[in-house]
Amino acid sequence: MTRVLSAVGRLPVEEATELLTRAGVELREVRCSPATPAAELIGHLRGCVAVIAGMERYSGEVFAAVPELRHIARLGVGYDAVDVDAATAAGVLVSTVPGTLDAAVADLTFALILDLARRVSFHDRSVRRGEWNQVRGVDVWRKTLGLVGLGRIGRAVATRAKGFEMRLLAYEPYPDLAFVQEHGVELVSLEELLRQSDFVSLHLPLSAATVKFLNAERLALMKPTAYLINTARGGLVDEDALEAALREGRIAGAGLDVRAVEPPRDNRFAQFDTVVLTPHIASNTAETRRAMALMAVDNVLRVLRGERPHGLVNPEAWERAAAAEAQRSQRPARRRSPRPSAC
């Protein structure tokens, strides 16, 4: 029986598990995290041809120790926890679940914008303490929203912002020009976006090129009345620089769903009443988790059938595997020597 590991523990919908069972797949359920040691992860992966992966880390060490592993099916759209080059070299496919969580992340992004502007969390805590302190907020209507990244999620945020008649700025090297024109998005440089925006929302993948993308120099470009929202990856922000900017009042506040290390080793941002903190919940809705689980399972089953998965990150590995399979199928069958007759 084919064995698949669920490193996220029990899949969020029974339907996803049943699809694997009906296909003759044995599902091994464990729960890993970014802090799971490589040796422990390797032990879980033994005998598995695929893994439905969370945020645990997949390195060259893991691939070398588990040569039977052929597919990492991410239960998400980010893949910064996977050494993709090492996976490709080992012939391991890496897939994601594109399009499944755009709406949920965009919803939380806008929830953080509204919370920061109207100080919802602050007032909730105050009233629970028996106080009746009315701290003045700011409008969201017709303010300027800067989207750093205009991919699927950035575009979903933009459509929500139009309902508030917001001016939309975007920094995006490869924009969907039809969307830009239809929604009146202004494509600008990163520097101009940071200078003009009342709300800056990050929607970039985390890679070697984007680690601490929002550093002290770039934070210094933001208006002192502006707010930062990050529902993408914590590593995009230089947390020391952000803490300093908040402490010195160089920006008005921040909404952070993600941290550079998760769970965080410190609670440094809890000191600020102008910061709203959530524990990486952007995609955590019942509808979104169901869609993510079903697509991840579908990706596993596609690869087992010899079909290309959705959201393939490293097509080079797929092409190499397809070429090797084609070469094998063209080889003439080996002629067996006649078995000697018994004497």
C-alpha positions in Angstrom: 0.0 0.0 0.0 1.2 3.5 -0.9 2.1 5.5 2.2 1.6 9.3 2.6 2.5 11.4 5.6 0.2 14.2 6.9 2.7 16.4 8.7 -0.2 18.7 9.7 -1.8 16.0 11.8 -5.4 15.1 11.1 -6.7 16.7 7.8 -9.3 19.4 8.4 -12.1 17.5 6.5 -12.9 13.8 6.6 -13.7 13.9 2.9 -10.0 14.5 2.1 -8.9 11.5 4.2 -11.6 9.3 2.6 -10.3 10.2 -0.9 -6.9 8.9 0.0 -8.3 5.7 1.6 -10.4 5.0 -1.5 -7.3 5.3 -3.6 -5.5 2.7 -1.5 -3.3 5.2 0.3 -2.3 4.7 3.9 -2.2 8.0 5.6 0.2 8.5 8.5 -0.8 11.4 10.7 1.7 13.3 12.9 2.0 17.0 13.8 5.2 18.8 12.9 6.2 22.5 13.2 9.0 24.8 12.0 10.9 23.7 15.1 10.7 20.0 14.3 14.3 18.7 14.1 15.3 17.1 10.8 16.0 13.8 12.4 12.5 13.6 13.8 10.9 14.6 10.5 13.0 12.0 8.7 11.7 9.3 11.1 8.1 10.3 10.3 8.8 10.3 6.6 10.3 6.8 6.4 8.5 4.7 3.8 6.3 7.7 2.5 6.3 8.6 -1.1 4.5 11.9 -0.4 3.8 14.3 2.4 1.0 16.8 3.0 3.3 19.4 4.4 2.8 22.3 6.9 5.6 24.7 7.9 8.2 22.1 8.9 11.5 22.4 7.1 12.6 20.2 4.2 16.3 20.3 3.5 18.8 18.4 1.4 19.5 16.3 4.5 15.9 15.2 4.6 15.8 14.3 0.9 19.1 12.3 1.1 17.8 10.3 4.1 14.4 9.5 2.5 15.0 8.7 -1.1 11.5 7.2 -1.5 10.0 10.6 -1.0 8.8 11.9 -4.4 6.3 14.7 -3.6 5.9 17.5 -1.0 2.2 18.7 -1.3 2.1 22.0 0.7 -1.1 22.7 2.5 -0.7 26.4 1.6 0.7 28.7 -1.0 4.1 29.5 0.6 7.0 27.2 0.2 9.8 29.1 1.9 10.2 26.1 4.4 11.3 23.9 1.4 14.8 24.0 -0.1 13.4 23.9 -3.6 16.8 23.5 -5.3 17.6 20.5 -3.1 14.2 19.1 -3.8 14.6 19.5 -7.6 18.1 17.9 -7.4 16.6 14.9 -5.6 13.7 14.6 -8.0 11.1 15.6 -5.4 8.1 17.6 -6.7 6.9 20.6 -4.7 3.3 21.7 -5.1 1.0 24.3 -3.5 -2.7 25.0 -3.4 -3.1 28.2 -5.5 -6.4 30.1 -5.3 -7.7 28.4 -2.2 -6.9 31.0 0.4 -7.0 34.3 -1.4 -10.4 35.4 -0.1 -9.7 34.5 3.5 -6.3 36.2 3.6 -7.8 39.3 2.0 -10.6 39.3 4.5 -8.2 39.2 7.4 -6.1 41.9 5.8 -9.1 44.2 5.7 -10.1 43.2 9.2 -6.7 44.4 10.5 -7.0 47.6 8.5 -10.4 48.4 10.1 -9.3 47.3 13.5 -6.2 49.6 13.4 -8.2 52.6 12.0 -11.0 52.4 14.6 -9.0 50.9 17.4 -11.4 48.0 17.8 -9.2 45.7 19.8 -7.9 48.5 22.0 -11.5 49.6 22.9 -12.6 46.0 23.5 -9.8 45.4 26.1 -10.6 48.8 27.7 -14.3 48.0 28.1 -13.6 44.6 29.5 -11.5 46.3 32.2 -14.6 48.3 33.1 -13.4 51.5 31.4 -15.2 53.8 29.0 -12.2 55.5 27.2 -13.1 56.7 23.7 -9.8 57.0 21.7 -10.3 58.8 18.4 -9.7 56.7 15.3 -9.2 57.6 11.6 -11.3 56.9 8.5 -10.6 54.1 6.0 -12.9 55.6 3.4 -11.0 57.3 0.6 -7.6 56.7 2.2 -4.6 55.5 0.2 -3.8 51.8 0.3 -0.4 50.6 -0.8 -0.2 47.0 -1.9 3.3 45.6 -1.9 2.7 42.7 -4.3 -0.3 42.4 -6.6 -0.7 38.7 -7.0 -3.8 36.8 -6.3 -4.1 37.9 -2.7 -3.1 41.5 -3.4 -5.8 41.7 -6.1 -8.4 40.2 -3.7 -7.5 43.0 -1.1 -7.8 45.6 -3.9 -11.3 44.5 -4.8 -12.4 44.9 -1.2 -10.7 48.3 -0.9 -12.8 49.6 -3.8 -15.9 49.3 -1.6 -14.3 51.9 0.6 -13.4 54.1 -2.4 -9.7 53.9 -1.5 -7.0 55.1 -3.8 -4.9 52.0 -4.7 -1.2 52.1 -5.2 0.8 48.9 -6.0 4.4 47.9 -6.3 4.4 44.8 -8.6 7.1 43.9 -11.2 4.8 41.6 -13.2 1.3 43.2 -12.9 -1.9 41.9 -14.4 -2.4 45.0 -16.6 -6.1 44.2 -17.3 -6.8 44.1 -13.5 -4.8 47.3 -13.0 -6.8 49.1 -15.6 -10.2 47.7 -14.5 -9.7 48.6 -10.8 -7.8 51.9 -11.3 -4.7 50.7 -9.6 -1.7 53.1 -9.8 1.6 51.2 -10.4 4.4 53.0 -8.6 7.9 52.4 -7.2 8.2 50.9 -3.8 9.6 54.2 -2.4 6.7 56.2 -3.8 4.2 53.7 -2.4 5.7 53.9 1.1 5.7 57.7 1.0 2.1 58.1 0.0 0.2 55.3 1.6 -2.0 55.6 4.7 -2.0 51.7 4.9 0.8 49.5 3.6 -0.1 45.9 3.1 2.5 43.2 2.3 1.7 40.4 -0.2 5.1 39.0 -1.2 6.5 35.5 -1.0 9.4 35.0 1.3 12.7 34.2 -0.4 16.4 35.0 -0.1 15.7 38.2 -2.0 12.8 39.3 0.3 14.1 38.5 3.8 13.8 41.8 5.8 12.4 43.4 2.6 10.9 46.1 4.8 14.0 47.3 6.6 14.8 50.4 8.6 15.5 52.5 5.5 12.2 51.6 3.9 10.2 52.0 7.1 11.6 55.5 7.4 9.8 56.4 4.2 6.4 55.7 5.7 4.3 58.6 7.0 4.0 58.9 10.8 0.2 58.5 10.4 0.5 55.3 8.3 -0.1 51.7 9.4 1.7 48.5 8.3 -0.3 45.2 7.7 1.5 41.9 7.2 -0.5 38.8 6.5 2.2 37.3 4.3 5.4 36.1 6.0 7.0 37.5 9.2 10.4 37.3 7.6 9.6 40.1 5.2 9.9 42.6 8.0 13.0 43.6 10.0 11.4 43.2 13.4 14.1 45.2 15.2 13.5 48.1 12.8 9.7 47.9 13.1 9.9 47.9 16.9 12.0 51.0 16.9 9.7 52.7 14.4 6.7 52.0 16.6 8.5 53.0 19.8 9.6 56.3 18.3 6.2 57.1 16.7 7.6 57.0 13.2 4.6 55.0 12.1 1.1 54.9 13.6 0.8 51.2 14.2 0.8 47.7 12.7 -1.4 44.7 12.1 0.7 41.5 12.3 -0.7 38.0 11.6 2.8 36.6 11.1 6.2 36.7 12.8 9.7 36.0 11.7 9.8 33.0 14.1 6.6 31.1 14.8 5.6 30.7 17.5 7.6 33.8 18.4 10.4 33.7 21.0 9.4 37.1 22.2 6.3 39.2 22.7 7.9 42.5 21.9 4.9 44.0 20.0 2.5 43.4 22.8 3.8 46.5 24.5 2.1 48.7 21.8 -1.6 49.5 22.0 -1.4 50.5 18.4 -0.5 47.0 17.2 -3.0 44.2 16.5 -1.6 40.7 16.8 -3.0 37.4 15.5 -1.4 34.0 15.5 -1.1 33.3 11.7 -4.8 32.8 11.2 -5.2 34.4 7.7 -6.3 31.2 6.0 -7.9 29.6 9.0 -11.6 29.5 8.0 -13.6 26.4 7.7 -14.3 26.9 4.0 -10.7 27.7 3.1 -9.2 24.9 5.1 -11.5 22.5 3.3 -10.5 23.8 -0.1 -6.8 23.6 0.9 -7.0 20.0 2.1 -9.0 18.8 -0.9 -6.5 20.4 -3.4 -3.5 19.1 -1.5 -5.0 15.6 -1.5 -5.9 16.0 -5.2 -2.3 16.9 -5.9 -1.0 13.8 -4.1 -3.4 11.6 -6.1 -2.5 13.3 -9.4 1.2 12.6 -8.9 0.5 9.0 -8.0 -1.5 8.7 -11.2 1.4 10.2 -13.2 -0.4 13.5 -13.7 1.0 17.0 -13.1 -0.2 18.6 -9.8 -1.7 22.0 -9.3 0.7 24.8 -8.2 3.8 23.0 -9.2 6.8 25.0 -7.9 9.6 23.1 -9.6 8.6 22.1 -13.1 12.2 21.0 -13.8 11.7 18.0 -11.5 8.5 17.1 -13.3 10.1 17.4 -16.7 13.1 15.3 -15.6 10.8 12.6 -14.2 8.7 12.6 -17.4 11.8 12.3 -19.6 13.1 9.4 -17.5 9.8 7.6 -17.6 9.6 8.1 -21.4 13.1 6.7 -21.8 12.2 3.7 -19.6 9.1 3.0 -21.7 11.1 3.0 -24.9 13.6 0.4 -23.7 13.2 -3.1 -25.3 12.1 -5.7 -22.8 15.0 -7.8 -21.5 14.9 -11.3 -23.0 15.0 -13.9 -20.3 17.3 -16.8 -20.6 15.4 -20.1 -20.9 15.1 -21.8 -17.6 17.1 -25.1 -17.6 15.0 -28.2 -17.4 15.1 -30.2 -14.2 17.3 -33.4 -14.4 
